[in-house]
Amino acid sequence: MAVEDAGSSKELSEDDRNGRRDCSKVYGGCPYVVAYRSLSIWRSDSALTYIGSRIWLQTKKQTKKCIIRINKQIKLAKKPTKNQSLFASVDEFERKSSMSIKEKAELIVADIKKEQGTNPVLIFENIAKKEYVSINGPEHHILDGASLLMAYKNAGGEIDIDQALDKLMAEGLRMPGAMCGLWGICGAITSIGAALAIIDGTGPLSTDGSWGSHMQFTSKAIGELGIINGPRCCKRDAMIAFKNGVDYVNAHYDVTLQYEQMKCEFTELNEQCIKDRCPFYAHSFQQEY
């Protein structure tokens, strides 16, 4: 199916064109058209994330119209996978698109406990595709470290996973959004750093060497991000953090984590995608980055 640009009325029905005119002043176009663009890679949860992060619909009547249109296009597109579902109601739409970071963090922790693999990238991907995870956002400060902890536990790491994930969530919630641009340090990397501190029991007064080795991990990973440069992408930044985090775990602990370089599936959802400058960009994928 063609993906409609918000600036054109081609291929839209009369109802769609009317809807777009009704919302013409809401971020430059009809929320339905904006959402439909995100369906180019067929993921209803991505449409929800895109709308939830960009659009505040003015009335429930408008919201209901847009949900009906989105659901219609989803049904016409392809058979959904297990992670994809239609929006049941306006209330469901508004609930999921207005969740707090703490609510998202709690869902992340609950869902990640079901993961059984030893590859944190695959664990991350499975959770990142769920409807409550935005394309960019501070929920990644919990998701990234939690993925590493779960993979570490599944690989035989001796850790109380419930206690570890609760601690990781508490630390991640202390990390503000946009810290990469405002503080000069990426939350994906600090999330992995928090996971390592939990594994080692590291604190500010530690003298066992872990304090310094964690700093070395952080500096190496942040150096790679700095070379690639911005703008931020929470998916790209997570992959750099995982690449360095897996190397660290495999070198320092008596477990082996798997690593698989992700070929990005999120490009269409990120308006600031740097495309060919990203080592994970699908159209110029750099194997074994």
Secondary structure as UniProt FT lines:
FT   TURN            6..7
FT   TURN            10..11
FT   HELIX           14..22
FT   TURN            23..25
FT   TURN            27..28
FT   HELIX           31..38
FT   HELIX           39..41
FT   HELIX           44..54
FT   HELIX           60..77
FT   TURN            82..83
FT   HELIX           90..97
FT   HELIX           101..112
FT   TURN            113..114
FT   HELIX           120..128
FT   TURN            131..132
FT   TURN            138..139
FT   HELIX           140..154
FT   TURN            155..156
FT   HELIX           161..173
FT   TURN            177..178
FT   HELIX           179..183
FT   HELIX           187..200
FT   TURN            204..205
FT   HELIX           210..228
FT   HELIX           234..252
FT   HELIX           267..269
FT   TURN            271..272
FT   HELIX           275..277
FT   TURN            279..280
FT   HELIX           282..284
FT   TURN            287..288
//
